Amino acid sequence: MTINDFIRKALKVPFKACGRDYEGWDCYGLVRCGYRDVKGVLLPEYSGHSYKDEYDDLKRLIYKEKEQWEEVKDPQEMDIALFSMRSHHPHVALVVNKRQALHAEGNVGTFIENLNSAVWSRRLDGFYRIKNEH
């Protein structure tokens, strides 16, 4: 499946807390399905299913696998954007091109938004790229 095929299919998927498939997903479920279906890479699941600790779990997932992930300054297709949301649950999005990312959020479902929008740019914690795809 190409990234464009995935985007077309993903935009129809509703938000579902802790969802991990096309019936419904949260932001990490979207990223996991994208990596699986576009790149053939199965990302690990994080341990918790509570939004309270999800941000730390997601960061640990990336940092725990230092040999597999690298932080990058210039995002490319299929990189992961990690956001710190302060009073909200943490968030990850799938970069679809240098300017846009695919998101999944509770009140809106799956959507594409500019990475430099005021909503996202001030909350961006970094972009991450997987190094070893197996």
N, C-alpha and C positions, 0 to 999 in steps of 0.2 A: 504494500500500500504506500502511495506517495504521501507527502505531507499535505498536499492539497486535497487528496481523497479523504484523509483523516479529518481535516478541518471541516469539509462538507458534512461528513457523518457526525462529527462532534458537536456542531452547532445545533443539532436537534436534541441533544441529550440534556435532560433536566438535572438540576442539582439534587443530590441526596447525600446527607451527612454520612461519612465513612463509606460511601458507595465506590465501587471499584470496577464497574462495567458500563455498557451502553444503556442499561436500564436506568441508570442514574449514578452520578459520582460527585465527589467533592474535588477540590483543586488537585490534591495529590492523586486521586483516582484518575483524573484526566491526564496528568503527566505520565502515570504508569501505563495507561492504555496507549498513549502516544508513543512512548518508547517501545512498548511491546509490538505494536502494529506497524510502525514506520521503520524502526531500527532493528527489530527482533531482539531487543534487550529487555530482560525482566528486572525491573528495579525492585529492591527489597521493600518489604512492608515495614513500617515503623511499629513499635510495640504498642503504643497507646491508642485508644479510640476516643480520647477526650481532648477537646479543643484547648483545655487549660494547659496541657504540656506539649501540644502538638508542635509548636514552633521549635522548642528545644529538641524534640524528637527528630524533626526534619533536618535541623542543623547537624545533629549528631550523625544522622544517616550519611550526610555528605562528608563531614569531617572524619568520621570513623573510617571511611573508605578513601583515605588520602591518596592511595595509589591509583584510584579509579576516577577521582574528580579533581578538577582544577578550577580556581576562580579566574574568570576572564573579564576584561574591561570592554571588549567589543563583541556584543552578543551576535550569535549567528543562529540560523534555523536549528531547532531542536535543543538549544541550551535551556537551562532552567533559570528562571528569575525567582529569587527568594525575597519575600517582603516581610518586614516587621510591621505589625499592625497595631501596636500598643493596646488600645482598649478593645480591639477586635481579635478574632482568632488569627493565627498566622496564615500566610498565603504563599503558594507557589504558582507559577504560570509557565506555560510552554512557549518559548520564543518561536514565532513563525517566520519572521524576517527581521531585519535590523531595526525596524521601527515599531513592530507590533508583537503582542503576545496573546495567546489563547488562555482565557480564564474560566473558572467555574465558581460562581458565588450564589449564596442562598436565595436572594430575592430576584435574581435575573437569569440564573441558569448558566449556560455556556455562551461566551461572547468573545469577540476580539476587541482589544483596545490598544491605543498608542502607549508605548512605554514611557514617553515623555509627558504624558498627561499629568496635571497637577496632583491628581488623586494617587497615582502610582509612583511618580519619580521621587517624591519626598519620603516614601516608605521603603524604597528599594534597598535591600541589604547587600545584593550582589548577584552576579550571573555566574553560573557554574556549568561546566562542560564535562561530560564523561570521557575519560581517556581510553579505558580498556573496555571495548564492547565484546561481550561473549554471551 
